[in-house]
Every structure is written in C-alpha cells, then in structure tokens.
Amino acid sequence: YDRSKGSSAEIAKVLRLPVVLVVSAKAAAYSLAAMIKGYVDFDPQVEVAGVIFNQVGGDRHEEMLREICEDLNILCFGCLRKYDVLKEESRHLGLDFSRKGKGSITQTMMKELERQLDIELLLEMTRRSVDVPDKLERRKRVLTNMNIWIARNKESFSFIYAEHLEWLNGLGKVTYFDPEDNSVVLPDDVDILYLPGGYPENRARQLSAATNVMNSIKDYIERGGYTLAECGGMMYLTSVLMTGTDTRMEYNMAGVLPVKVSAFKGDMRLSLGYRSFEFRGMKIRGHEFHYSQVIESDEELTSAAQVYNAKGQPVNTPVYHYKNLIASYTHLYWGETGFMRLFEPVPGNPFLF
C-alpha cells in the first residue's frame, strides 16, 4: 500500500526468512535474467535463496532457463512444466480448490512438485536455526465461562482467522452452528455471537429458508445480545440480499439492519484494501475484500465511524452500530489492535460496547 510496506519482501526481512522466487516463464526465456537480477539486487537485506520456474514449455525451454541461473550464479530449484490438469478455474473472489479425492489438484500437484523440483536442495537452502525457549510464553487469558456462539459453514460463513478462535476459546465455551440448519435456536444464555465472513450470496436461498435460526439471531440482537458481524456476517443481517447473473434474485435475510445488499452481477464492483477506523476511543484495523455493495439503506441508519484506507484517505465503507451489534464489511484484526477488550468484562460494566 506504500512502496514495499506490508510486502512479502518486508515480511521476509522482519522474520529473517529466505525468499524463493517463483517465476512464470510463459512466453519468455533469457529476458527473465534482467527481472531476476532486479529482485536479487534491489534490496540487499532480502535474501533470495533461489528460483523456481513455472509454466515451462519443454526441455529446450528448461535448458534456456537454467542458463539464466548459471549466469546469475543463483540456484534453480526446478522447472514446473505446463500441465493442463493443474489449471484451476477461478471462482468467486479467488481460486476454486473444492475438488477432492484421489484426482484432486492438490495430490496431482504434490506428485509433480516431487518429480520436477529438487526438494532436498530447496529444504537445505531454506532451513534456518532459531533459538526457541524451553517454554514458550503465551499471553495468559483467564477463562470467564462465557457462552460464545460462532456461525460456521464451509461456504456462507467460512472466513475466520485462527487467532480469533484462540481469543474466543480463551474467553469461554465456543459452540459452532450452521445458519442453514433450521433446527438451530440460540439459547438465552449466549454471551457473544460472532458472524464471520464468507459467501452468503452463494447460499442465499438456503440461508433465507432457515427462518427459525434467522429469527432466533434477530431476537438475540434485539434483546441487546453482543454481536460482531464481519462482511458476509453483516450481509446476513440485512433486510434483503440480491444475487444473480442475468436475472436479479432477492432473498430475505435476518432484517436486523434496514439495508439492501446486492451481489447481482450488474451491481458488483471490487472493494479491496487495508482499513482503519476509531470506535470507543480505540483505533481498529482490518481488511476489506468484496464485490457486493450496499445499494439501499435507511436514511436514519448512519455509519458509526469514518473508515480510512491504508493511506489515511476516507472510504465509504459503513460501520453499523445497533444496540450491542457491530457490523461492517471490514474483517477486523482483533489481537493487534486490542479490539477484544470490547468483550472482556470489567467490574460494574460487563462489556464496553
């Protein structure tokens, strides 16, 4: 977002890790020498351990590419040939790795990597010894016996940071539930409800049909239940979710937020980047990546905070604060910003919302 800040190169320097360049050799040969030399020499603090060439055409092509490494005195860990089986179609917001079983792309790729790369040399040149204390000091959190419910579904609620689960497990008992399961009803003693991101637009019909769980969630929030909804979770709480490619389809959602969100192809546009905003005197940071857009909102429902991008420029991403609900398109970074202090009880005031 600002020259090399946040780049793989900077992360490699911070963590003192060697870098392996994976270079696409499609329709190119010796001209790649200039590019590779640029990566090697550009920042002396970045240690380039070697190169892997991808999309290599054949034996003669591979020979030409290996000559580059010889002339630059840099290791070549291997050349991956063009292989149609390893082509993966893109899907909503990324690649589709849903194929499973013996013929999965992962198994095929592993076999090709073992066959075409010098794995032993790669491991030898990238291993680093580090000093690890006998006992790793972990941040201590006292269990508060909270009852925490998290929406989880491989499609509609699938984007959850592992660190966030560690935080929540440190606060009490965690229960996962599927919002597509219409038999689910939130119990009265839920302390925190977390609706993470995902692709609810791909499962809008199924989510809309599960009215029991949807009404249960709405009742919980209306009673003042403490809820965090991120991106897809926020979309689930709106009044209407629109989808479709040629024909606009409308599905009723939980109706907590008087907002209409559209993932209809004609309305979609990319919103991407680091985000930050202030809430309750705390600077909160996160990341935004979605194509759906808020296309209609109640005039009385205003954003609880001004959201900024990484360069400090204002963006129009809303942050909804309704009763004890916080909902936004932003996937929040909890641990780094101290955001979870909002959920930690203090004497006389169980929550800071």
Secondary structure, DSSP 8 states (H G I E B T S, - for coil): -BTTBTSHHHHHHHHT--EEEEEE-TT-STTHHHHHHHHHHH-TTS-EEEEEEEEE-SHHHHHHHHHHHHHHT--EEEEEE--GGG---EETTEE-----STT-HHHHHHHHHHHHB-HHHHHHHH-------SS----------EEEEEE-BTTTB-B--HHHHHHHHTTEEEEEE-TT-TT----TT--EEEE-BS-GGGGHHHHHH-HHHHHHHHHHHHTT-EEEEETHHHHHTEEEEEE-SSS-EEEE---SEEEEEE--TTT---EEEEEEEEETTEEEEEEEEES-EEEEE-TT---SS-EE-TTS-EE---EEEETTEEEES-EE-HHHHTGGGGGS-BTTBS---
